[in-house]
Amino acid sequence: MPKELERDLGLFPVIAISMGAMIGSGIFILPGLAMAEAGPAVILSFFIAGLLVTLLWRRLLVSHSAASRIFFRASSPGFLKTSRLS
């Protein structure tokens, strides 16, 4: 007979699960609401925000460890790979 798991959740796991559900639902709902209000400009704004965050991370990783540089070079598009990050 298989052993049953304990049914014990403390305060912290319940709060973590609740916050994860709220944040996760917001990720899927808010872009749709923004698209209804602003139209196709939302796609452009997401692209610009993503580009700015990528450039910020690129700037921050120039002075950090080799592991972070290797990760960035492997995960970023070709036009962001420069000889300074090698």
C-alpha positions in Angstrom: 0.0 0.0 0.0 1.5 3.4 -1.0 2.2 5.8 1.8 0.1 9.0 1.8 1.7 12.4 1.8 1.3 14.7 4.8 -1.3 17.3 4.4 0.6 20.2 6.0 1.0 23.6 4.5 2.4 26.4 6.6 1.8 30.1 6.3 4.8 30.8 4.0 4.0 28.1 1.4 0.3 29.2 1.2 1.4 32.9 0.7 4.0 31.8 -1.9 1.4 29.8 -3.9 -1.2 32.6 -3.7 1.3 35.3 -4.9 2.5 33.0 -7.7 -1.1 32.5 -8.9 -1.8 36.3 -8.8 1.4 37.3 -10.6 1.0 34.5 -13.1 -2.6 35.5 -14.0 -1.5 39.1 -14.3 1.1 38.1 -16.9 -1.6 36.6 -19.1 -4.4 39.1 -18.5 -2.7 42.5 -18.5 -1.3 42.4 -22.1 -4.7 41.6 -23.4 -6.2 44.6 -21.5 -3.5 46.8 -22.8 -4.0 45.6 -26.3 -7.7 46.5 -26.0 -6.9 50.0 -24.8 -3.9 51.0 -27.0 -4.1 48.6 -29.9 -1.0 47.4 -31.9 1.3 50.0 -30.2 1.5 47.5 -27.2 3.5 45.1 -29.4 6.0 47.9 -30.2 6.2 49.0 -26.6 7.0 45.4 -25.5 9.7 45.1 -28.1 11.3 48.4 -27.0 11.1 47.4 -23.3 12.7 44.1 -24.1 15.5 45.7 -26.1 16.2 48.2 -23.3 16.4 45.4 -20.7 18.7 43.4 -23.0 21.0 46.3 -23.5 21.0 47.0 -19.8 22.0 43.4 -19.0 24.6 43.5 -21.7 26.1 46.6 -20.0 26.0 45.0 -16.6 27.6 41.8 -17.7 30.7 43.4 -19.3 32.3 43.7 -15.9 31.1 40.5 -14.3 32.1 36.8 -14.4 32.9 34.7 -17.4 29.9 32.4 -16.7 27.5 35.3 -17.0 29.1 36.3 -20.3 28.9 32.8 -21.7 25.2 32.6 -20.8 24.5 36.0 -22.4 26.4 35.1 -25.6 24.5 31.8 -25.8 21.0 33.3 -25.2 21.1 36.6 -27.1 20.5 37.3 -30.8 23.5 37.8 -33.1 23.4 41.6 -33.3 24.0 41.9 -29.6 27.1 39.7 -29.5 30.1 41.9 -29.6 33.8 41.3 -29.2 33.7 43.1 -25.8 31.8 40.2 -24.3 34.1 37.5 -25.6 
